[in-house]
Amino acid sequence: MHRLSVVQALSLWMLLEDALHGCASYGRDVAEIYVFQLMSSNPRAEKDRRPGEHTRRLRATSAIVEAEGMAAYLDASQTLHDLLVHFAEERRAIVEIESWQNGAWAFVRLGAWMKEVEETHRWHVRVRAQGA
């Protein structure tokens, strides 16, 4: 897991605050968080800019970039999980994540399962006050 910059953390925190107050731009109590907002770099986007990449090495390089990309997505999932846990504790909020469950999309309580999701380009996060 990497640490978010102050700008990244504050931007994400404000998205969660907006959802908590029912004024999130995605949908009232649901924040839409894109994974790139959590990354310090994007290995997949950088693959074409690597110096010395030739056709004969393309396959091997692509495999390395793919592995780096998977690691970056997993790191982002873990980082977001930790931020959401902290937000829920500090703001006494119920945090749920949209997930594919039994053939349909549903909001599921935040849990350690989220840290294992390797690749998703965005998260839909529902935030509600406890007791609401």
Secondary structure, 3 states (H helix, E strand, C coil): CCCCCHHHHHHHHHHHHHHHCCCECCEECEEEEEHHHHCCCCHHHHHHHCCCCCHHHHHHHHHHHHHHHHHHHHHHHHHHHHHHHHHHHHHCEEEEEEEEECCEEEEEECCHHHHHCCCCCEEEEEEEECCC
